[in-house]
Structure formats: structure tokens, C-alpha cells
């Protein structure tokens, strides 16, 4: 099966933000998890499951942003009409399953959402019984597979991009430093997988309990592991909200010179902006979504709705972009698993992305560093799959 990306007509200051279309080959819609047939000459019923109704103000804000972003993407579609139907789940697994069933009974051919992992599991099970695919806004790889795809950015995607870049620049002997909690362990596994896949060397692994005392105590072990192994890179799983500021302060003080041993992050080091002024993060590497695409989407959203989108609001834009790109080809099997997972991918709110057969996703990421308290891009985000880092 061959697929190609093509730009749509809608642009903002020369930046293409809408979905790219792919050539869709025929596939068997009756295959397990295949998905239903669609009539592309009529509006396509799409269910959007959002977390409103939970009583949590944050869920209400997120729900509205997801709906707004979906409608923004709908305005870009060329020759495709989406019949978007919004269903509140209250963030509840039981309600999510009920709403998924209701949506399918009312004609939905694909489901966007929910947000939370347990709710996605419940909705996915209900939809699987009816042969309908689910594009969740979760980033939890554990729930992906079968008829469930996660649109959220994953540790594995980031780890693959970072290790590939590090190996290409001679920083291939890597020590992993991670917290001993669910996120840290998942991050460690993702980095280990990326090291194996990219021909790099795992020079050691250092874990610490998620407490300040244990972070401080881990520094000597990190130093000795790097020195004894000859590692030239240290990959940190912790975000800026937990141990990262302390680690990047103490490691240079302990003699782990960032000019000799490259500091690499699994999470974004530019959020919040105050992190940029920390001495320890200067020169570190981390991944960011395509800056031009992200800025363009944010500008459009701000112009349309008078406020910035929620940090994950753009995932709903991505879902509609993918659906529209596939349906625009006029094939009845546009929303089957085989079509959704074509290798060429789509273009969304933060650049290119594609859905993988295992239910995860791959996104085109840029590599950034911090110099003089400013973010600088040192490896641009690819514009097509098959470019650098893929």
C-alpha cells in the first residue's frame, strides 16, 4: 500500500495546519477491529467523548477546548462534512462506556476520546463489541491496542527521537536516571527500548525514590556509574515539576560536567518558562512538537475563541484532521484500522503524526536546547515520515 502526503488549501501565513490526505487502498472492513464502512458522500457521524459533567472545573475547560479544536479542524476540511456529536462522560469509566454505546446506536462511525485511561478502556470495550475504532486523547500506551489508539504524546516516541539524535551526534553511551514510580519506570523502559532499537549502549541505570532525600543520595551513584562506564550522556526521566531542577543543580556540582556528559530529558524542559533560567538545564537536550505548526494552531485557536487552547486541546484537531484526510479520498473503508494506520500519516495541530498498528502513535518532534535562558532548536521537526529521526 502506497500513501502520500499532500497539502490542503487552508493556510495561515504560509503554514499548512489542516489534514493532509492519503491515498487509501481497499481493505477488509470485516477484519477484527477493522471498523465500519462509511458513505463518504454524506456527513460522517463522529462522536466526541469529553470529560464534562464531572464537577471539576478543569474537566469543563478541557472539554470545551477539545470541542473547539475539533470544530476548528472541521472548518479546514475540503469536500468532507463531519457530523460532530458531543457526549459528556463526567470522566467516569461507566459513563464513558454508556456514552460510547449511545453514540454508536445513534450512528457514530468512529469515536474521538475519552481523555482518561480507565474511561478509554471502558469506551473501547463497548465500541469493540460494535466494530468501531476509538481515538483516545490519552497518552497511556498501556491502554493502546485492538480498536483503541492513543493520540497523546508517548514516552516511547520521545525516547526514540532523542536516542536516535544522540547516537547520530556521538552521544551513544547512555546512563538512565529515573524515579522509582510508575512514570519513572515507564520512562526507563521507553529509553531502554530506544537504546536497543538505535544501536546505542546502555551504560547503566540509576533509580531513586521520589523524595528530595533520595534524589540527593543518588548523586554519588550517578557520578560513579558515569565514571566507571565511560558514558557520555545521561538521560533523565523526571519532569520540571519534580526532581529535574534538583538533579540538574547537584549533578554539575558533583563533577558531572554537562560539556562532557550530555544531559538529555524525556520531558519538556521549557515548561514552565521559569525553568529556562536554571543554570543546570543550560545546554540540555529535550524534544518539543514542531514549533511552527504549534504556534500556527495556537494563533488560529486564539483568533477564533479569544483564548489559548488547553495543552492537549490540539489532539481533537488531530483526530478530525485524520478522519477528514481519509474520508476525502472517497473510500468506504476510510475509517478502518488499515486506513488509520497508513505509514504516511497526517498533519495536525503540532506537526506530522501517524497511528501505529499497536495503537500508539509517532509524532514528528524537534530537538531543542537551552542557551542563555532561551530555547533553541538544534534539529528541526521532520515534515514527512522517513526524514531525520524516523
ABEGO torsion letter per residue (X at the ends): XBBBBBBBABBBGGBBABBBBBBBBBBBAABBGAEBBBBAABBBBBBBBBABGAGBAAAAAAAAAAAAAAAAAAAABBGBBBBBBBBBAGGBAAAAAAAAAAAAAAGBABBBOBABAAAAAAAAAAAAAAGBBBBBABABAAABEEABBBABBBAAAAAAAAAAAAAAAGBABBBBBBBBBAAAAAAAAAAAAAAAAAGBBBAEBBBBBBBAAAAAAAAAAAAAAAAAAGBABBBBABBAABAAAAAAAAAAAAGBBAAABBBBBABBAAOBAAAAABAAABGBBBBBBBAAAAAAAAAAAAAAAGBBBBAAAAAAAAAAAAAAAAAAAGBAAAABAAAAABAAEBBBAAEBBBBBAAGBBBBBBBBBBBBGGBBBBABBBBABBGBBGX
